[in-house]
C-alpha cells in the first residue's frame, strides 16, 4: 500500500484567509494520476468555517466549498 504526505494551500470559503494543511493519504491506487480524488473537511483557523476540500494525491486542489452538515429533522406540528 502506498502512503503520501500532501501539503495543501487554499483560501477559506468564508473569510478568504489563506489556510495550509498537511494530510496523509494511503491506498492502493494513489499512483494512478488523475483518477483518485480525495475529500477532507478542514476547519479554518481564522473564522472556524468548515471547508470541504477536494484534491488529487499529487497536491492539486480541485475545489473548496463550505461543508453543509446534515439537515435537521423537521419537527411535528403542534396543531
N, C-alpha and C positions, 0 to 999 in steps of 0.2 A: 504494500500500500504506500502511496506517495504522500508526502507531507510538505506543505509550503507555509511560510510566514509571509503575509502580504501587508504592506503599508498602504493605506488608502487615505487620500486627502480629498475633502469635498466641502461645499458650503451648506450650512444648515438651511433647511426649508423655511424655518420661521424667522430667524434673525439675520441670516446671511453671513454669520461669522464663520471663519474657517475652522474645520474640525479635522483632526487626524486620528486614525485608529489603526491598530495592528491586529490582524486576525490570523488564526491558524486554520488552514484548510487541509483536510485529509480525504483521501478517496482513491479509487482505482482509476478513474478516468480524468484526472486532473491534467494529464499531459496531452489530451486531445484538444488542441487550441480551437477556440471559437464554439465549442459545443457545450461546455459547462458554464452555467450561470448560477451564482450563489446569492442568496438574500440574507441580510442580517439587520437587526434593529439596533440602532446606535443612538443613545441619548445625547443631546447637545449639552456640553458643559456650561454654556453661557445662559441659554433660556430654558433648558430642560425638555424641549420638544423631542419626541422620539422620531428619528428619521429612519425610513426603510431604505436600505442601501442595496442595490443590485449591482453585482460586479462579476468580472471574469477572474479566474485564478491567476492570470498574468498581471492583475492590478488595474485593469481598465474598468472604470466606473461607468456603468450603463445608465443608471437612473438613481435619483434621490427623491423620495416622496415622503410626505408626512404619513406616519403609521396611523391607521384608523383601527382602533380597538373594536372589540366585539360590541355590537349594538345591544343596549339594554332591552330586556324583555318587556313588552307592553303590560301595563297593569290593568286588571279588570275594572270596569266602570262601577261606581257605587250606586248607580241609578236603579 
